[in-house]
Every structure is written in structure tokens, then in C-alpha cells.
Amino acid sequence: QVHLGESGGGSVQAGGSLTLSCAASGYSYSPYSYCMAWFRQAPGKEREGVATIYNEDGSKYYANSVKGRFTISQDNANTLYLRMNRLKSEDSAMYYCAVNRAYGGSAYCSRGAVESDYSFWGQGTQVTVSP
């Protein structure tokens, strides 16, 4: 049973920072590689891919809207992080982590955070950025 649990969300003023965490358990893609990703969804909007990371070499992808401000990382204990700096009001959303086997290797992650590519999702953590 795959379980992903996000934490770290909250309310912050514009320009501030937050670090989200996603504790992952119950899956093993060994000997295959996998991608982990962060998505977000604001009220009335579609879910948007934010960042991905490929477990084999740590290569990363970022959406243009967060590039230079957000950093995705993963530790050896299968915990995924999203460090968010210089937050803007438009970053306000529910943030979700997701994981999937990286079919075909790193390109699966580097082509972007595509919602349909991911089978396993967490419940989300809310981030609210006030002007």
C-alpha cells in the first residue's frame, strides 16, 4: 500500500518562505527508477505541475512559474521536499506530492510534471500567501 503524506503548509506573507515535506512509504520500484513530483491546485484552477526529481541521478525539472524560487529535493529515507522562497500570492494553493515509476528513464521526469503520469498521490497541504 503506497502512502504519501504531505506536511509543512501554512500561511505566510509574500516574500516569505516555506518548506513542504512528503513522507513516502509502501512502494518499491527497485530495480527500476522513479520520479517524484510536486503539484498544486488553486481554487477554480486545474492542477499544475510544479517540480519533479528523478531518483537515479537527482535531475530536476521546474515549471517556469517557480524556477529560481523553489527547490525540490529528496533524502535517502524517501522523503520529498519543496523549499519555497520569495513566495507570491499566486503561489497560494493546495500542494500535492506524487510518485510513479519512471518508464524509459529520466525523460519521464524531465518532460515536466504531467498529472496523468503519476499514479500515487498524497492528500495535500495548503499554502496561503497573503499580499
C-alpha positions in Angstrom: 0.0 0.0 0.0 1.6 3.2 -1.2 1.2 6.1 1.2 2.3 9.7 0.7 1.8 12.2 3.4 2.5 16.0 2.9 3.2 18.4 5.7 4.7 21.9 6.2 2.0 24.0 4.6 0.7 27.2 6.3 0.1 30.9 5.9 2.9 33.3 5.1 3.3 36.8 3.8 4.5 37.5 0.3 8.3 37.3 0.1 8.4 34.7 2.8 9.5 31.0 2.7 8.1 27.6 3.5 9.4 24.1 3.2 7.0 21.3 2.4 7.7 17.6 3.1 6.3 14.4 1.7 6.9 11.2 3.6 6.6 8.3 1.2 6.2 4.6 2.1 4.9 1.3 0.9 6.4 1.2 -2.5 9.4 -0.1 -4.1 10.3 0.3 -7.8 13.6 -1.5 -7.4 15.4 -2.2 -9.7 13.5 0.4 -11.7 13.8 4.1 -11.4 11.1 6.5 -10.4 10.0 10.1 -10.4 8.7 12.1 -7.5 6.8 15.4 -8.1 5.0 18.3 -6.6 1.8 19.6 -8.0 -0.5 22.4 -6.8 -4.1 23.3 -7.3 -5.7 26.7 -6.6 -9.5 27.1 -6.2 -11.2 27.1 -9.6 -8.0 26.1 -11.4 -6.6 22.9 -12.9 -3.9 21.0 -11.1 -0.5 22.4 -12.1 2.9 20.6 -12.1 5.5 22.4 -10.1 8.6 20.3 -10.0 10.0 16.8 -10.4 13.0 14.8 -9.3 14.5 11.6 -10.8 15.8 9.3 -8.2 18.6 7.8 -10.2 20.7 10.9 -10.7 18.7 13.7 -8.8 18.0 15.6 -12.0 15.2 18.1 -11.6 12.5 19.9 -13.6 10.8 23.1 -12.6 7.8 24.9 -14.0 8.7 28.4 -15.3 6.4 30.0 -12.7 8.6 28.7 -9.8 12.1 28.4 -11.4 14.7 30.2 -9.3 12.4 30.4 -6.3 11.5 26.7 -5.5 13.9 23.8 -4.9 12.9 20.1 -5.0 15.0 17.6 -3.1 14.8 14.1 -1.7 16.6 12.4 1.1 17.7 8.7 1.4 14.6 8.0 3.5 12.3 8.6 0.6 11.1 12.0 2.0 10.5 14.6 -0.7 10.9 18.3 0.0 9.9 21.5 -1.7 11.7 24.6 -0.5 9.7 27.7 -1.5 11.4 31.1 -1.3 10.1 34.6 -2.3 6.6 33.3 -2.2 3.9 35.2 -4.1 0.2 35.4 -3.6 -0.3 33.4 -6.8 1.6 30.5 -5.2 -1.4 30.0 -2.9 -2.8 26.5 -3.5 -3.2 23.0 -2.2 0.2 21.3 -2.8 0.3 17.6 -3.5 3.2 15.1 -3.9 3.1 12.2 -6.3 5.3 9.3 -7.3 5.5 6.9 -10.3 7.9 4.6 -11.9 10.0 6.4 -14.5 9.2 4.5 -17.6 12.0 5.0 -20.1 14.3 6.7 -17.6 15.0 10.3 -16.8 12.9 11.7 -19.6 9.8 10.6 -17.8 10.6 13.2 -15.2 12.3 15.9 -17.2 9.5 16.3 -19.7 7.6 18.1 -17.0 5.1 17.3 -14.2 2.3 15.7 -16.1 -0.7 14.8 -13.9 -1.6 11.7 -15.8 2.0 10.3 -15.5 1.5 9.8 -11.7 -0.5 7.0 -10.1 0.1 7.7 -6.4 -0.8 10.9 -4.6 -0.9 12.4 -1.2 -3.8 14.2 0.4 -2.3 17.7 0.0 -1.1 20.5 2.3 -2.5 24.1 2.0 -0.2 27.0 1.3 -1.7 30.5 1.6 0.4 33.6 0.8 -1.0 36.9 1.8 0.0 40.1 -0.1 
